[in-house]
Amino acid sequence: MQMKKIFPALIAIVVLLAGCATVQSLIKSTFPYTATVVIPASSKSNTTISANSAATSFDQVFGNQNGTDYVKEIRIASAKLDASNPSNKSLGMFKSVKLFVTNDKGTEVMVASRNDVQENIGPGLVLDIDNSRFLDNYVKGTSLRIRMEYVLRDNTATDVSVRVSLSFSTSPKTAK
């Protein structure tokens, strides 16, 4: 009678321990990186301008520095901009926006853009992504930076903070 109760518990423990990497990778099938980019009031309209910011992930916030060890084939899944200060600022202030990710070696790749930003878009803007390439060499580095290249429609009276949210999709990295 006791053996019938212990056996399923042992099986469950073995499966749990053997599947830790798989569970981690399933949980990490998509994960976000965020950054805040400041658009200075001194930015001129109708000119291509660039701003950089360090990006942080859920893993970095909670101290899991090797979370990307369990995934491979990382691609961009979505990219969004949100006005954060002032939070009601219309992102129609941009004519166009391009987002690049830069790894710790300084290599960068464009991951999202929008060339036809509507003037009345509001405080949120979803960008068109380019998921034609794997981004493992960027996301798995020690530091991920985001560079935003933009053209303003008009000059701004004050600095504007924009929150950049990038989500990446992955495949599980299986042990060999």
MDAnalysis code that builds the backbone (N, CA, C; Angstrom):
import MDAnalysis as mda
import numpy as np

u = mda.Universe.empty(528, n_residues=176, atom_resindex=np.repeat(np.arange(176), 3), trajectory=True)
u.add_TopologyAttr("name", ["N", "CA", "C"] * 176)
u.add_TopologyAttr("resid", np.arange(1, 177))
u.add_TopologyAttr("resname", ["MET", "GLN", "MET", "LYS", "LYS", "ILE", "PHE", "PRO", "ALA", "LEU", "ILE", "ALA", "ILE", "VAL", "VAL", "LEU", "LEU", "ALA", "GLY", "CYS", "ALA", "THR", "VAL", "GLN", "SER", "LEU", "ILE", "LYS", "SER", "THR", "PHE", "PRO", "TYR", "THR", "ALA", "THR", "VAL", "VAL", "ILE", "PRO", "ALA", "SER", "SER", "LYS", "SER", "ASN", "THR", "THR", "ILE", "SER", "ALA", "ASN", "SER", "ALA", "ALA", "THR", "SER", "PHE", "ASP", "GLN", "VAL", "PHE", "GLY", "ASN", "GLN", "ASN", "GLY", "THR", "ASP", "TYR", "VAL", "LYS", "GLU", "ILE", "ARG", "ILE", "ALA", "SER", "ALA", "LYS", "LEU", "ASP", "ALA", "SER", "ASN", "PRO", "SER", "ASN", "LYS", "SER", "LEU", "GLY", "MET", "PHE", "LYS", "SER", "VAL", "LYS", "LEU", "PHE", "VAL", "THR", "ASN", "ASP", "LYS", "GLY", "THR", "GLU", "VAL", "MET", "VAL", "ALA", "SER", "ARG", "ASN", "ASP", "VAL", "GLN", "GLU", "ASN", "ILE", "GLY", "PRO", "GLY", "LEU", "VAL", "LEU", "ASP", "ILE", "ASP", "ASN", "SER", "ARG", "PHE", "LEU", "ASP", "ASN", "TYR", "VAL", "LYS", "GLY", "THR", "SER", "LEU", "ARG", "ILE", "ARG", "MET", "GLU", "TYR", "VAL", "LEU", "ARG", "ASP", "ASN", "THR", "ALA", "THR", "ASP", "VAL", "SER", "VAL", "ARG", "VAL", "SER", "LEU", "SER", "PHE", "SER", "THR", "SER", "PRO", "LYS", "THR", "ALA", "LYS"])
u.atoms.positions = np.array([
    [0.815, -1.183, 0.000],
    [0.000, 0.000, 0.000],
    [0.867, 1.259, 0.000],
    [1.894, 1.312, 0.854],
    [2.780, 2.475, 0.924],
    [3.581, 2.643, -0.368],
    [3.997, 1.542, -0.972],
    [4.784, 1.601, -2.200],
    [3.988, 2.250, -3.325],
    [2.689, 2.018, -3.370],
    [1.839, 2.610, -4.400],
    [1.787, 4.132, -4.264],
    [1.919, 4.665, -3.054],
    [1.910, 6.108, -2.841],
    [3.282, 6.723, -3.083],
    [4.343, 6.032, -2.747],
    [5.700, 6.549, -2.880],
    [6.150, 6.554, -4.339],
    [5.820, 5.528, -5.095],
    [6.278, 5.409, -6.475],
    [5.867, 6.606, -7.352],
    [4.605, 7.034, -7.364],
    [4.246, 8.215, -8.173],
    [4.972, 9.486, -7.720],
    [5.202, 9.610, -6.421],
    [5.914, 10.779, -5.912],
    [7.365, 10.772, -6.398],
    [8.001, 9.608, -6.399],
    [9.377, 9.501, -6.891],
    [9.457, 9.818, -8.386],
    [8.515, 9.313, -9.133],
    [8.475, 9.595, -10.574],
    [8.339, 11.101, -10.802],
    [7.469, 11.743, -10.054],
    [7.251, 13.185, -10.203],
    [8.519, 13.971, -9.883],
    [9.238, 13.575, -8.847],
    [10.484, 14.251, -8.470],
    [11.538, 14.074, -9.556],
    [11.681, 12.860, -10.079],
    [12.670, 12.599, -11.135],
    [12.352, 13.428, -12.379],
    [11.109, 13.455, -12.780],
    [10.711, 14.235, -13.957],
    [10.969, 15.721, -13.718],
    [10.653, 16.197, -12.536],
    [10.866, 17.604, -12.210],
    [12.339, 17.969, -12.269],
    [13.181, 17.161, -11.657],
    [14.615, 17.448, -11.656],
    [15.224, 17.322, -13.041],
    [14.815, 16.351, -13.802],
    [15.363, 16.158, -15.145],
    [14.897, 17.235, -16.107],
    [13.758, 17.805, -15.840],
    [13.198, 18.774, -16.772],
    [13.414, 20.224, -16.403],
    [14.305, 20.551, -15.467],
    [14.494, 21.939, -15.055],
    [14.881, 22.838, -16.222],
    [15.838, 22.415, -17.032],
    [16.257, 23.230, -18.182],
    [15.107, 23.373, -19.177],
    [14.353, 22.298, -19.374],
    [13.224, 22.364, -20.302],
    [12.152, 23.296, -19.767],
    [11.869, 23.219, -18.474],
    [10.871, 24.098, -17.874],
    [11.330, 25.546, -18.000],
    [12.601, 25.795, -17.707],
    [13.139, 27.151, -17.832],
    [12.977, 27.654, -19.250],
    [13.284, 26.831, -20.239],
    [13.193, 27.280, -21.622],
    [11.749, 27.456, -22.062],
    [10.833, 26.641, -21.545],
    [9.427, 26.826, -21.885],
    [8.898, 28.131, -21.318],
    [9.296, 28.421, -20.093],
    [8.894, 29.681, -19.478],
    [9.461, 30.847, -20.275],
    [10.649, 30.681, -20.803],
    [11.325, 31.744, -21.510],
    [11.049, 31.733, -23.010],
    [9.933, 31.154, -23.450],
    [9.658, 31.127, -24.877],
    [9.498, 32.542, -25.433],
    [9.076, 33.486, -24.616],
    [9.136, 34.903, -24.964],
    [9.579, 35.659, -23.721],
    [10.404, 36.661, -23.921],
    [10.824, 37.475, -22.788],
    [11.107, 38.897, -23.245],
    [10.798, 39.856, -22.368],
    [10.935, 41.263, -22.748],
    [12.246, 41.901, -22.287],
    [12.660, 42.884, -23.033],
    [13.713, 43.812, -22.638],
    [13.097, 45.197, -22.693],
    [13.431, 46.035, -21.726],
    [12.905, 47.396, -21.721],
    [14.039, 48.394, -21.550],
    [13.804, 49.586, -22.048],
    [14.761, 50.684, -21.906],
    [13.976, 51.983, -21.951],
    [14.550, 53.019, -21.376],
    [13.954, 54.346, -21.468],
    [14.906, 55.236, -22.250],
    [14.383, 55.831, -23.298],
    [15.163, 56.717, -24.159],
    [14.620, 58.129, -23.964],
    [15.517, 59.079, -23.771],
    [15.106, 60.467, -23.578],
    [15.310, 61.238, -24.886],
    [14.233, 61.901, -25.314],
    [14.280, 62.768, -26.484],
    [14.463, 64.184, -25.951],
    [15.658, 64.764, -26.127],
    [15.901, 66.092, -25.556],
    [15.093, 67.187, -26.262],
    [14.741, 68.209, -25.505],
    [14.010, 69.342, -26.076],
    [14.833, 70.032, -27.157],
    [16.141, 69.849, -27.117],
    [17.011, 70.488, -28.107],
    [17.021, 69.760, -29.456],
    [16.327, 68.628, -29.552],
    [16.284, 67.867, -30.811],
    [15.596, 68.684, -31.895],
    [16.186, 68.691, -33.055],
    [15.643, 69.458, -34.173],
    [14.712, 68.594, -35.015],
    [13.676, 69.203, -35.545],
    [12.747, 68.474, -36.405],
    [13.357, 68.254, -37.787],
    [12.801, 67.269, -38.496],
    [13.203, 66.931, -39.867],
    [14.683, 66.582, -40.002],
    [15.284, 66.080, -38.929],
    [16.683, 65.678, -38.912],
    [16.767, 64.295, -38.266],
    [17.586, 63.414, -38.811],
    [17.768, 62.095, -38.206],
    [18.642, 62.239, -36.964],
    [18.103, 61.789, -35.832],
    [18.785, 61.897, -34.542],
    [18.843, 60.514, -33.922],
    [19.853, 60.281, -33.106],
    [20.038, 58.984, -32.477],
    [20.138, 59.138, -30.967],
    [19.538, 58.196, -30.235],
    [19.617, 58.169, -28.769],
    [19.845, 56.727, -28.333],
    [20.659, 56.527, -27.292],
    [21.010, 55.195, -26.794],
    [20.538, 55.011, -25.362],
    [20.332, 53.752, -25.010],
    [19.991, 53.410, -23.634],
    [20.308, 51.942, -23.386],
    [20.703, 51.638, -22.161],
    [20.901, 50.241, -21.772],
    [19.536, 49.589, -21.613],
    [19.433, 48.332, -22.002],
    [18.183, 47.583, -21.874],
    [18.326, 46.574, -20.754],
    [17.232, 46.363, -20.030],
    [17.241, 45.367, -18.969],
    [16.132, 44.351, -19.216],
    [16.397, 43.140, -18.775],
    [15.422, 42.059, -18.927],
    [14.902, 41.657, -17.553],
    [13.868, 40.850, -17.565],
    [13.296, 40.277, -16.353],
    [14.379, 39.530, -15.562],
    [15.222, 38.761, -16.269],
    [16.286, 38.003, -15.615],
    [17.253, 38.915, -14.876],
    [17.647, 40.010, -15.514],
    [18.614, 40.908, -14.889],
    [18.030, 41.571, -13.647],
    [16.769, 41.936, -13.705],
    [16.127, 42.577, -12.562],
    [16.134, 41.659, -11.351],
    [15.918, 40.351, -11.580],
    [15.853, 39.399, -10.481],
    [17.145, 38.612, -10.274],
    [18.243, 39.022, -10.912],
    [19.548, 38.454, -10.642],
    [19.886, 37.169, -11.365],
    [19.075, 36.727, -12.319],
    [19.373, 35.502, -13.068],
    [20.210, 35.877, -14.283],
    [21.530, 35.873, -14.117],
    [22.424, 36.339, -15.170],
    [22.627, 35.327, -16.304],
    [22.268, 34.072, -16.102],
    [22.488, 33.071, -17.154],
    [21.181, 32.501, -17.689],
    [20.098, 33.249, -17.620],
    [18.797, 32.780, -18.096],
    [18.770, 32.480, -19.580],
    [19.587, 33.179, -20.357],
    [19.591, 32.946, -21.806],
    [20.370, 31.690, -22.188],
    [21.009, 31.034, -21.224],
    [21.726, 29.791, -21.516],
    [20.782, 28.666, -21.922],
    [19.494, 28.809, -21.622],
    [18.532, 27.739, -21.873],
    [17.753, 27.912, -23.173],
    [18.095, 28.942, -23.937],
    [17.353, 29.222, -25.167],
    [18.301, 29.397, -26.342],
    [17.722, 29.273, -27.543],
    [18.480, 29.482, -28.780],
    [17.504, 30.037, -29.818],
    [18.034, 30.377, -30.969],
    [17.226, 30.877, -32.082],
    [16.326, 32.035, -31.639],
    [16.947, 33.030, -31.068],
    [16.229, 34.190, -30.551],
    [15.886, 35.132, -31.705],
    [14.612, 35.510, -31.783],
    [14.129, 36.453, -32.803],
    [13.286, 37.530, -32.127],
    [13.216, 38.672, -32.768],
    [12.337, 39.726, -32.263],
    [10.888, 39.294, -32.470],
    [10.054, 39.485, -31.479],
    [8.640, 39.112, -31.568],
    [7.738, 40.337, -31.620],
    [8.118, 41.399, -30.912],
    [7.330, 42.628, -30.950],
    [8.183, 43.793, -30.463],
    [7.786, 44.982, -30.872],
    [8.468, 46.207, -30.449],
    [7.418, 47.291, -30.269],
    [7.493, 47.970, -29.130],
    [6.498, 48.996, -28.830],
    [7.166, 50.158, -28.117],
    [6.677, 51.344, -28.405],
    [7.112, 52.551, -27.719],
    [5.925, 53.093, -26.932],
    [6.186, 53.582, -25.711],
    [5.162, 54.224, -24.898],
    [5.744, 55.501, -24.313],
    [4.985, 56.587, -24.392],
    [5.401, 57.825, -23.745],
    [5.373, 57.588, -22.236],
    [6.473, 57.913, -21.546],
    [6.486, 57.685, -20.101],
    [6.580, 58.987, -19.309],
    [7.138, 60.037, -19.892],
    [7.178, 61.321, -19.193],
    [7.228, 62.445, -20.214],
    [6.176, 63.139, -20.444],
    [4.839, 62.975, -19.895],
    [4.135, 61.762, -20.500],
    [3.337, 61.088, -19.698],
    [2.724, 59.831, -20.131],
    [1.620, 60.017, -21.160],
    [1.124, 61.218, -21.308],
    [0.065, 61.453, -22.293],
    [0.590, 62.083, -23.590],
    [1.898, 62.159, -23.746],
    [2.505, 62.759, -24.940],
    [2.219, 61.882, -26.156],
    [1.750, 62.491, -27.218],
    [1.490, 61.739, -28.444],
    [2.804, 61.412, -29.139],
    [2.979, 60.157, -29.482],
    [4.181, 59.759, -30.215],
    [4.072, 60.119, -31.689],
    [3.009, 60.830, -32.046],
    [2.906, 61.425, -33.364],
    [3.939, 62.525, -33.556],
    [4.695, 62.820, -32.503],
    [5.802, 63.776, -32.618],
    [6.894, 63.223, -33.543],
    [6.901, 61.896, -33.729],
    [7.874, 61.265, -34.631],
    [7.307, 61.167, -36.038],
    [8.156, 61.416, -37.022],
    [7.811, 61.095, -38.409],
    [8.174, 59.643, -38.677],
    [9.349, 59.251, -38.164],
    [9.815, 57.877, -38.338],
    [10.680, 57.482, -37.149],
    [10.750, 56.169, -36.922],
    [11.523, 55.610, -35.812],
    [12.159, 54.305, -36.281],
    [13.413, 54.081, -35.915],
    [14.089, 52.800, -36.139],
    [14.716, 52.379, -34.821],
    [14.601, 51.089, -34.495],
    [15.227, 50.548, -33.289],
    [16.313, 49.554, -33.667],
    [17.445, 49.690, -33.021],
    [18.583, 48.804, -33.214],
    [18.950, 48.196, -31.866],
    [19.405, 46.942, -31.866],
    [19.995, 46.363, -30.658],
    [21.493, 46.265, -30.896],
    [22.242, 46.575, -29.836],
    [23.694, 46.586, -29.906],
    [24.231, 45.661, -28.827],
    [25.177, 44.782, -29.198],
    [25.753, 43.866, -28.208],
    [26.975, 44.486, -27.546],
    [27.594, 43.737, -26.643],
    [28.731, 44.247, -25.890],
    [29.966, 44.471, -26.750],
    [29.980, 43.969, -27.982],
    [31.102, 44.193, -28.897],
    [30.876, 45.405, -29.791],
    [29.718, 46.052, -29.655],
    [29.416, 47.238, -30.448],
    [28.750, 46.946, -31.781],
    [28.482, 45.684, -32.076],
    [27.803, 45.319, -33.308],
    [26.311, 45.561, -33.131],
    [25.668, 46.111, -34.155],
    [24.246, 46.389, -34.025],
    [23.475, 45.887, -35.235],
    [22.176, 45.713, -35.004],
    [21.266, 45.267, -36.058],
    [19.912, 45.936, -35.836],
    [19.274, 46.346, -36.927],
    [17.945, 46.945, -36.816],
    [16.924, 45.836, -36.585],
    [16.048, 46.039, -35.594],
    [15.035, 45.029, -35.273],
    [13.606, 45.510, -35.519],
    [13.410, 46.828, -35.579],
    [12.048, 47.347, -35.776],
    [12.109, 48.768, -36.320],
    [11.036, 49.149, -37.002],
    [10.972, 50.505, -37.544],
    [9.531, 50.884, -37.829],
    [9.343, 52.166, -38.070],
    [8.043, 52.670, -38.526],
    [8.321, 53.955, -39.279],
    [7.989, 53.992, -40.549],
    [8.275, 55.153, -41.376],
    [7.084, 56.069, -41.564],
    [5.914, 55.629, -41.223],
    [4.707, 56.393, -41.506],
    [3.906, 56.673, -40.233],
    [4.563, 57.227, -39.225],
    [3.885, 57.483, -37.946],
    [2.821, 58.560, -38.158],
    [1.602, 58.242, -37.766],
    [0.490, 59.191, -37.897],
    [0.593, 60.271, -36.817],
    [0.225, 61.457, -37.161],
    [0.359, 62.589, -36.246],
    [-0.498, 62.442, -34.991],
    [-1.630, 61.762, -35.082],
    [-2.546, 61.621, -33.940],
    [-2.499, 60.209, -33.346],
    [-1.347, 59.584, -33.324],
    [-1.208, 58.174, -32.914],
    [-1.486, 57.964, -31.419],
    [-1.232, 58.954, -30.585],
    [-1.429, 58.802, -29.145],
    [-0.136, 58.413, -28.442],
    [-0.219, 58.031, -27.152],
    [0.988, 57.773, -26.355],
    [1.628, 56.392, -26.559],
    [1.045, 55.544, -27.403],
    [1.613, 54.217, -27.665],
    [1.821, 54.017, -29.155],
    [2.906, 53.339, -29.516],
    [3.225, 53.116, -30.925],
    [3.826, 51.724, -31.099],
    [3.160, 50.878, -31.870],
    [3.670, 49.552, -32.189],
    [4.489, 49.667, -33.469],
    [5.687, 49.098, -33.457],
    [6.583, 49.180, -34.607],
    [6.509, 47.913, -35.442],
    [6.893, 48.037, -36.699],
    [7.006, 46.886, -37.593],
    [8.333, 46.206, -37.295],
    [8.303, 44.893, -37.072],
    [9.531, 44.165, -36.707],
    [10.174, 43.524, -37.921],
    [11.468, 43.268, -37.791],
    [12.211, 42.515, -38.794],
    [12.726, 41.256, -38.104],
    [11.979, 40.163, -38.222],
    [12.391, 38.919, -37.549],
    [13.025, 37.941, -38.527],
    [13.737, 38.453, -39.513],
    [14.355, 37.610, -40.529],
    [15.682, 37.003, -40.082],
    [16.175, 37.386, -38.912],
    [17.469, 36.856, -38.464],
    [17.430, 36.492, -36.988],
    [18.330, 35.588, -36.624],
    [18.470, 35.219, -35.215],
    [19.300, 36.292, -34.502],
    [18.964, 36.560, -33.259],
    [19.622, 37.607, -32.483],
    [20.388, 37.056, -31.289],
    [20.727, 35.781, -31.331],
    [21.442, 35.144, -30.214],
    [22.702, 35.930, -29.834],
    [23.479, 36.378, -30.823],
    [24.736, 37.070, -30.550],
    [24.536, 38.432, -29.903],
    [23.320, 38.931, -29.911],
    [23.031, 40.218, -29.289],
    [22.432, 40.028, -27.901],
    [21.411, 39.205, -27.807],
    [20.684, 39.036, -26.555],
    [21.490, 38.238, -25.533],
    [22.322, 37.311, -25.986],
    [23.086, 36.473, -25.055],
    [24.353, 37.146, -24.537],
    [24.625, 38.359, -24.945],
    [25.805, 39.073, -24.460],
    [25.628, 39.535, -23.021],
    [26.658, 40.180, -22.510],
    [26.604, 40.652, -21.133],
    [25.834, 41.958, -20.989],
    [25.732, 42.705, -22.076],
    [24.949, 43.947, -21.999],
    [24.285, 44.201, -23.344],
    [23.015, 44.480, -23.288],
    [22.245, 44.792, -24.489],
    [21.901, 46.272, -24.433],
    [22.173, 46.953, -25.514],
    [21.832, 48.371, -25.616],
    [20.846, 48.558, -26.754],
    [20.018, 49.553, -26.608],
    [19.059, 49.896, -27.647],
    [19.424, 51.274, -28.175],
    [19.482, 51.373, -29.494],
    [19.691, 52.670, -30.129],
    [18.439, 52.993, -30.923],
    [17.892, 54.156, -30.658],
    [16.710, 54.597, -31.372],
    [17.122, 55.731, -32.299],
    [16.809, 55.551, -33.562],
    [17.072, 56.579, -34.566],
    [15.710, 57.144, -34.958],
    [15.562, 58.444, -34.920],
    [14.245, 59.027, -35.139],
    [14.330, 60.348, -35.887],
    [13.199, 60.716, -36.479],
    [13.013, 62.021, -37.102],
    [11.768, 62.618, -36.462],
    [11.922, 63.809, -35.883],
    [10.793, 64.489, -35.251],
    [9.979, 65.261, -36.287],
    [8.689, 65.276, -36.069],
    [7.777, 66.055, -36.911],
    [7.947, 67.547, -36.614],
    [7.974, 67.896, -35.323],
    [8.150, 69.273, -34.854],
    [9.098, 69.260, -33.668],
    [9.653, 70.417, -33.335],
    [10.491, 70.533, -32.146],
    [9.629, 70.309, -30.908],
    [10.233, 69.775, -29.846],
    [9.499, 69.588, -28.590],
    [9.884, 70.696, -27.610],
    [8.956, 71.073, -26.771],
    [9.190, 72.144, -25.795],
    [9.942, 71.633, -24.574],
    [9.787, 70.346, -24.257],
    [10.442, 69.751, -23.083],
    [11.037, 68.404, -23.467],
    [11.899, 67.895, -22.591],
    [12.413, 66.537, -22.785],
    [11.248, 65.556, -22.710],
    [11.308, 64.512, -23.523],
    [10.269, 63.488, -23.520],
    [10.944, 62.135, -23.294],
    [10.470, 61.381, -22.305],
    [10.983, 60.026, -22.048],
    [10.070, 59.024, -22.740],
    [10.692, 58.104, -23.467],
    [9.953, 57.073, -24.196],
    [10.417, 55.711, -23.703],
    [9.475, 54.888, -23.299],
    [9.791, 53.520, -22.853],
    [9.756, 52.602, -24.070],
    [10.857, 51.908, -24.295],
    [10.975, 50.962, -25.395],
    [10.799, 49.561, -24.830],
    [9.890, 48.785, -25.400],
    [9.671, 47.402, -24.970],
    [9.890, 46.484, -26.162],
    [10.866, 45.606, -26.030],
    [11.138, 44.603, -27.061],
    [10.857, 43.232, -26.480],
    [10.108, 42.426, -27.200],
    [9.892, 41.031, -26.799],
    [10.588, 40.141, -27.806],
    [11.211, 39.097, -27.288],
    [11.928, 38.143, -28.131],
    [11.298, 36.773, -27.986],
    [11.244, 36.029, -29.075],
    [10.772, 34.651, -29.025],
    [11.984, 33.739, -29.165],
    [11.897, 32.561, -28.565],
    [13.038, 31.648, -28.547],
    [12.579, 30.214, -28.743],
    [13.558, 29.362, -28.963],
    [13.364, 27.921, -28.951],
    [14.155, 27.373, -27.772],
    [13.698, 26.271, -27.176],
    [14.461, 25.700, -26.060],
    [15.786, 25.143, -26.529],
    [16.801, 25.325, -25.715],
    [18.125, 24.768, -25.986],
    [18.193, 23.441, -25.234],
    [18.207, 22.368, -25.967],
    [18.219, 21.051, -25.332],
    [19.645, 20.613, -25.044],
    [19.813, 19.882, -23.975],
    [21.130, 19.380, -23.592],
    [21.574, 18.309, -24.567],
    [22.862, 18.312, -24.878],
    [23.397, 17.304, -25.809],
    [24.306, 16.360, -25.090],
])
